[in-house]
Amino acid sequence: MLAAAAPFRYLLAQVQFDLRVLKFFKTGDHGKLDILAESFNVLNHTNVVALNQLYGQESSSIPAFTTPNKAGIPRRWQFSIWTLSSDQPAAKPGHSR
């Protein structure tokens, strides 16, 4: 019974660790520069999302039965720079000019 349950350990061991770093810089009286770095699946752990379900013929299974055949996203990085500059300060939420 334990041998039959072993392949499903792939589906139970999902590891997803994401990281986001954001830094604001003030530019002038009313300007702002934002620098952003994000990483998804930082540990680059293989997350199995599907197993081979093809059993084979009759009562004998093929060796690939219940082996992983589809994985989630690998590690990804994205970076961005965003600026905001105006002559007037930005309106506070709930207030209009």
MIBAKOL-599523 format. One record per residue: x, y, z of N, C-alpha, C, O in turn; residue number from 0; residue in three letters. Coordinates in steps of 0.02 Angstrom, whole numbers. Example, Ala and Ser with C-alpha at 12.3 -4.5 7.8 and 13.67 -1.06 7.14 Angstrom:
2
+--------+--------+--------+--------+--------+--------+--------+--------+--------+--------+--------+--------+------+------+
|   n_px |   n_py |   n_pz |  ca_px |  ca_py |  ca_pz |   c_px |   c_py |   c_pz |   o_px |   o_py |   o_pz | resi | resn |
+--------+--------+--------+--------+--------+--------+--------+--------+--------+--------+--------+--------+------+------+
|    660 |   -284 |    390 |    615 |   -225 |    390 |    660 |   -165 |    390 |    712 |   -166 |    423 |    0 |  Ala |
|    642 |   -112 |    354 |    684 |    -53 |    357 |    645 |      2 |    394 |    670 |     57 |    402 |    1 |  Ser |
+--------+--------+--------+--------+--------+--------+--------+--------+--------+--------+--------+--------+------+------+
//
This chain:
97
+--------+--------+--------+--------+--------+--------+--------+--------+--------+--------+--------+--------+------+------+
|   n_px |   n_py |   n_pz |  ca_px |  ca_py |  ca_pz |   c_px |   c_py |   c_pz |   o_px |   o_py |   o_pz | resi | resn |
+--------+--------+--------+--------+--------+--------+--------+--------+--------+--------+--------+--------+------+------+
|     41 |    -60 |      0 |      0 |      0 |      0 |     43 |     63 |      0 |     27 |    112 |    -33 |    0 |  Met |
|     98 |     60 |     36 |    142 |    118 |     39 |    173 |    132 |    -29 |    181 |    191 |    -47 |    1 |  Leu |
|    191 |     81 |    -66 |    222 |     91 |   -133 |    173 |    125 |   -180 |    194 |    164 |   -223 |    2 |  Ala |
|    109 |    110 |   -175 |     59 |    141 |   -218 |     50 |    215 |   -202 |     35 |    255 |   -247 |    3 |  Ala |
|     59 |    234 |   -139 |     50 |    304 |   -119 |    112 |    346 |   -132 |    107 |    407 |   -135 |    4 |  Ala |
|    170 |    316 |   -140 |    232 |    352 |   -149 |    232 |    401 |   -207 |    257 |    457 |   -198 |    5 |  Ala |
|    206 |    385 |   -267 |    207 |    434 |   -322 |    168 |    498 |   -307 |    182 |    550 |   -336 |    6 |  Pro |
|    120 |    494 |   -263 |     79 |    553 |   -249 |    115 |    603 |   -204 |     90 |    658 |   -192 |    7 |  Phe |
|    174 |    585 |   -180 |    214 |    634 |   -142 |    233 |    693 |   -185 |    243 |    748 |   -160 |    8 |  Arg |
|    237 |    682 |   -251 |    252 |    737 |   -297 |    198 |    791 |   -295 |    213 |    850 |   -297 |    9 |  Tyr |
|    137 |    770 |   -290 |     81 |    817 |   -291 |     71 |    851 |   -224 |     43 |    905 |   -221 |   10 |  Leu |
|     94 |    821 |   -170 |     85 |    850 |   -103 |    142 |    897 |    -84 |    133 |    937 |    -37 |   11 |  Leu |
|    198 |    895 |   -118 |    256 |    935 |   -100 |    261 |    997 |   -145 |    309 |   1003 |   -183 |   12 |  Ala |
|    213 |   1041 |   -140 |    215 |   1103 |   -179 |    251 |   1157 |   -139 |    233 |   1170 |    -82 |   13 |  Gln |
|    303 |   1187 |   -168 |    341 |   1239 |   -135 |    341 |   1300 |   -181 |    365 |   1296 |   -238 |   14 |  Val |
|    316 |   1355 |   -157 |    315 |   1417 |   -196 |    337 |   1474 |   -150 |    301 |   1490 |   -103 |   15 |  Gln |
|    395 |   1504 |   -163 |    420 |   1559 |   -123 |    432 |   1617 |   -170 |    476 |   1614 |   -213 |   16 |  Phe |
|    394 |   1671 |   -162 |    399 |   1730 |   -205 |    429 |   1787 |   -163 |    421 |   1789 |   -102 |   17 |  Asp |
|    462 |   1833 |   -197 |    495 |   1889 |   -163 |    485 |   1952 |   -203 |    489 |   1952 |   -265 |   18 |  Leu |
|    472 |   2007 |   -167 |    463 |   2072 |   -200 |    501 |   2124 |   -160 |    493 |   2128 |    -99 |   19 |  Arg |
|    542 |   2164 |   -194 |    580 |   2218 |   -162 |    563 |   2282 |   -199 |    567 |   2286 |   -260 |   20 |  Val |
|    544 |   2333 |   -160 |    523 |   2397 |   -189 |    559 |   2453 |   -152 |    561 |   2453 |    -91 |   21 |  Leu |
|    588 |   2499 |   -189 |    624 |   2556 |   -160 |    598 |   2621 |   -192 |    596 |   2627 |   -253 |   22 |  Lys |
|    579 |   2669 |   -150 |    555 |   2734 |   -173 |    611 |   2785 |   -164 |    648 |   2783 |   -115 |   23 |  Phe |
|    617 |   2830 |   -213 |    663 |   2886 |   -208 |    625 |   2950 |   -223 |    586 |   2952 |   -271 |   24 |  Phe |
|    634 |   3001 |   -182 |    602 |   3065 |   -194 |    645 |   3104 |   -243 |    706 |   3109 |   -236 |   25 |  Lys |
|    612 |   3132 |   -295 |    648 |   3172 |   -344 |    614 |   3241 |   -347 |    557 |   3246 |   -369 |   26 |  Thr |
|    650 |   3291 |   -326 |    621 |   3359 |   -325 |    569 |   3366 |   -270 |    568 |   3327 |   -222 |   27 |  Gly |
|    526 |   3417 |   -278 |    475 |   3430 |   -227 |    416 |   3382 |   -233 |    388 |   3362 |   -182 |   28 |  Asp |
|    397 |   3363 |   -293 |    337 |   3323 |   -302 |    349 |   3261 |   -345 |    300 |   3231 |   -370 |   29 |  His |
|    410 |   3242 |   -356 |    424 |   3185 |   -399 |    442 |   3123 |   -359 |    461 |   3126 |   -300 |   30 |  Gly |
|    437 |   3067 |   -391 |    451 |   3003 |   -359 |    478 |   2954 |   -411 |    454 |   2952 |   -468 |   31 |  Lys |
|    527 |   2915 |   -391 |    555 |   2862 |   -433 |    547 |   2797 |   -394 |    570 |   2792 |   -337 |   32 |  Leu |
|    516 |   2747 |   -425 |    507 |   2681 |   -394 |    548 |   2630 |   -432 |    546 |   2627 |   -493 |   33 |  Asp |
|    586 |   2590 |   -396 |    623 |   2535 |   -426 |    597 |   2470 |   -394 |    595 |   2464 |   -333 |   34 |  Ile |
|    579 |   2423 |   -436 |    546 |   2362 |   -413 |    581 |   2301 |   -442 |    597 |   2299 |   -502 |   35 |  Leu |
|    592 |   2251 |   -400 |    619 |   2186 |   -422 |    575 |   2132 |   -392 |    562 |   2132 |   -332 |   36 |  Ala |
|    552 |   2086 |   -434 |    510 |   2031 |   -412 |    538 |   1965 |   -437 |    566 |   1961 |   -492 |   37 |  Glu |
|    531 |   1914 |   -396 |    551 |   1847 |   -416 |    497 |   1798 |   -395 |    470 |   1802 |   -340 |   38 |  Ser |
|    480 |   1753 |   -440 |    430 |   1702 |   -427 |    466 |   1634 |   -426 |    507 |   1620 |   -470 |   39 |  Phe |
|    450 |   1592 |   -377 |    482 |   1528 |   -367 |    557 |   1538 |   -357 |    598 |   1510 |   -393 |   40 |  Asn |
|    574 |   1579 |   -307 |    644 |   1598 |   -293 |    688 |   1536 |   -283 |    745 |   1536 |   -306 |   41 |  Val |
|    662 |   1485 |   -250 |    702 |   1426 |   -236 |    709 |   1380 |   -296 |    747 |   1331 |   -293 |   42 |  Leu |
|    673 |   1395 |   -349 |    675 |   1356 |   -411 |    659 |   1282 |   -398 |    688 |   1237 |   -428 |   43 |  Asn |
|    612 |   1270 |   -354 |    589 |   1203 |   -338 |    543 |   1178 |   -393 |    500 |   1214 |   -416 |   44 |  His |
|    552 |   1116 |   -415 |    509 |   1087 |   -466 |    443 |   1068 |   -435 |    440 |   1022 |   -394 |   45 |  Thr |
|    390 |   1102 |   -454 |    323 |   1088 |   -429 |    286 |   1046 |   -480 |    267 |   1069 |   -534 |   46 |  Asn |
|    276 |    983 |   -464 |    242 |    936 |   -508 |    168 |    950 |   -506 |    138 |    954 |   -452 |   47 |  Val |
|    137 |    958 |   -565 |     65 |    972 |   -568 |     26 |    916 |   -601 |    -36 |    917 |   -601 |   48 |  Val |
|     60 |    866 |   -630 |     25 |    810 |   -662 |     70 |    748 |   -662 |    131 |    753 |   -668 |   49 |  Ala |
|     38 |    691 |   -656 |     73 |    627 |   -659 |     50 |    588 |   -720 |     -6 |    597 |   -743 |   50 |  Leu |
|     94 |    545 |   -746 |     76 |    502 |   -802 |     23 |    452 |   -777 |     35 |    414 |   -730 |   51 |  Asn |
|    -35 |    452 |   -809 |    -90 |    409 |   -788 |   -100 |    349 |   -834 |   -148 |    311 |   -826 |   52 |  Gln |
|    -56 |    340 |   -883 |    -61 |    283 |   -928 |    -34 |    220 |   -893 |     25 |    216 |   -878 |   53 |  Leu |
|    -78 |    172 |   -879 |    -60 |    113 |   -840 |    -24 |     61 |   -881 |     27 |     34 |   -859 |   54 |  Tyr |
|    -48 |     45 |   -939 |    -19 |     -7 |   -980 |    -71 |    -59 |   -998 |   -131 |    -44 |   -997 |   55 |  Gly |
|    -50 |   -118 |  -1015 |    -96 |   -171 |  -1035 |   -110 |   -219 |   -978 |    -66 |   -237 |   -939 |   56 |  Gln |
|   -173 |   -241 |   -974 |   -195 |   -292 |   -927 |   -174 |   -275 |   -856 |   -190 |   -221 |   -831 |   57 |  Glu |
|   -139 |   -320 |   -823 |   -122 |   -311 |   -753 |    -50 |   -288 |   -741 |    -29 |   -283 |   -683 |   58 |  Ser |
|    -13 |   -275 |   -794 |     57 |   -253 |   -784 |     63 |   -179 |   -804 |     43 |   -159 |   -859 |   59 |  Ser |
|     90 |   -140 |   -758 |     98 |    -68 |   -772 |    163 |    -55 |   -809 |    211 |    -93 |   -804 |   60 |  Ser |
|    164 |      0 |   -846 |    225 |     21 |   -880 |    269 |     57 |   -829 |    243 |     83 |   -779 |   61 |  Ile |
|    335 |     59 |   -839 |    380 |     90 |   -789 |    366 |    165 |   -778 |    380 |    190 |   -724 |   62 |  Pro |
|    338 |    199 |   -827 |    326 |    271 |   -821 |    260 |    287 |   -785 |    244 |    346 |   -776 |   63 |  Ala |
|    222 |    237 |   -765 |    158 |    249 |   -731 |    170 |    287 |   -666 |    212 |    268 |   -626 |   64 |  Phe |
|    132 |    340 |   -656 |    134 |    386 |   -598 |    200 |    425 |   -591 |    215 |    448 |   -537 |   65 |  Thr |
|    238 |    432 |   -645 |    296 |    476 |   -642 |    275 |    546 |   -663 |    227 |    553 |   -701 |   66 |  Thr |
|    309 |    598 |   -639 |    290 |    666 |   -657 |    296 |    678 |   -732 |    345 |    657 |   -763 |   67 |  Pro |
|    246 |    712 |   -761 |    251 |    729 |   -832 |    233 |    802 |   -846 |    231 |    822 |   -904 |   68 |  Asn |
|    221 |    841 |   -794 |    207 |    912 |   -804 |    228 |    949 |   -741 |    213 |    928 |   -685 |   69 |  Lys |
|    262 |   1005 |   -751 |    286 |   1045 |   -694 |    260 |   1116 |   -698 |    241 |   1140 |   -751 |   70 |  Ala |
|    260 |   1149 |   -640 |    240 |   1219 |   -637 |    295 |   1265 |   -664 |    344 |   1241 |   -692 |   71 |  Gly |
|    285 |   1330 |   -656 |    332 |   1378 |   -684 |    400 |   1374 |   -651 |    404 |   1362 |   -590 |   72 |  Ile |
|    454 |   1383 |   -688 |    520 |   1387 |   -659 |    531 |   1457 |   -628 |    485 |   1498 |   -629 |   73 |  Pro |
|    590 |   1469 |   -602 |    605 |   1535 |   -573 |    597 |   1589 |   -626 |    619 |   1580 |   -683 |   74 |  Arg |
|    566 |   1644 |   -607 |    558 |   1701 |   -652 |    575 |   1765 |   -614 |    562 |   1772 |   -555 |   75 |  Arg |
|    605 |   1812 |   -651 |    623 |   1877 |   -624 |    590 |   1931 |   -666 |    581 |   1922 |   -727 |   76 |  Trp |
|    571 |   1986 |   -634 |    550 |   2044 |   -673 |    570 |   2107 |   -635 |    570 |   2108 |   -573 |   77 |  Gln |
|    587 |   2158 |   -673 |    611 |   2221 |   -646 |    572 |   2278 |   -677 |    551 |   2273 |   -735 |   78 |  Phe |
|    562 |   2331 |   -640 |    529 |   2389 |   -669 |    553 |   2453 |   -635 |    575 |   2453 |   -578 |   79 |  Ser |
|    549 |   2507 |   -673 |    564 |   2574 |   -648 |    505 |   2618 |   -667 |    483 |   2618 |   -725 |   80 |  Ile |
|    480 |   2655 |   -619 |    421 |   2697 |   -631 |    433 |   2765 |   -601 |    459 |   2771 |   -546 |   81 |  Trp |
|    415 |   2818 |   -639 |    424 |   2886 |   -613 |    358 |   2923 |   -613 |    314 |   2910 |   -654 |   82 |  Thr |
|    351 |   2968 |   -566 |    294 |   3012 |   -561 |    321 |   3081 |   -548 |    358 |   3091 |   -500 |   83 |  Leu |
|    302 |   3128 |   -590 |    326 |   3196 |   -581 |    269 |   3243 |   -601 |    239 |   3236 |   -654 |   84 |  Ser |
|    255 |   3291 |   -557 |    204 |   3340 |   -573 |    220 |   3405 |   -536 |    260 |   3406 |   -490 |   85 |  Ser |
|    188 |   3459 |   -559 |    198 |   3524 |   -526 |    157 |   3529 |   -462 |    174 |   3568 |   -417 |   86 |  Asp |
|    105 |   3489 |   -457 |     62 |   3489 |   -398 |     69 |   3423 |   -362 |     80 |   3371 |   -394 |   87 |  Gln |
|     62 |   3424 |   -296 |     65 |   3360 |   -260 |      6 |   3316 |   -278 |    -48 |   3341 |   -295 |   88 |  Pro |
|     15 |   3252 |   -275 |    -38 |   3204 |   -290 |    -95 |   3211 |   -239 |    -82 |   3223 |   -180 |   89 |  Ala |
|   -156 |   3203 |   -262 |   -214 |   3208 |   -218 |   -215 |   3148 |   -170 |   -197 |   3093 |   -189 |   90 |  Ala |
|   -236 |   3161 |   -109 |   -243 |   3108 |    -61 |   -306 |   3068 |    -77 |   -354 |   3096 |   -102 |   91 |  Lys |
|   -306 |   3003 |    -62 |   -366 |   2962 |    -75 |   -427 |   2992 |    -40 |   -423 |   3010 |     19 |   92 |  Pro |
|   -482 |   2997 |    -75 |   -544 |   3023 |    -47 |   -551 |   3098 |    -53 |   -603 |   3126 |    -35 |   93 |  Gly |
|   -500 |   3133 |    -78 |   -501 |   3205 |    -86 |   -497 |   3222 |   -160 |   -462 |   3188 |   -198 |   94 |  His |
|   -531 |   3274 |   -181 |   -527 |   3297 |   -250 |   -498 |   3367 |   -250 |   -496 |   3401 |   -199 |   95 |  Ser |
|   -475 |   3388 |   -308 |   -444 |   3455 |   -314 |   -495 |   3505 |   -336 |   -479 |   3564 |   -344 |   96 |  Arg |
+--------+--------+--------+--------+--------+--------+--------+--------+--------+--------+--------+--------+------+------+
//
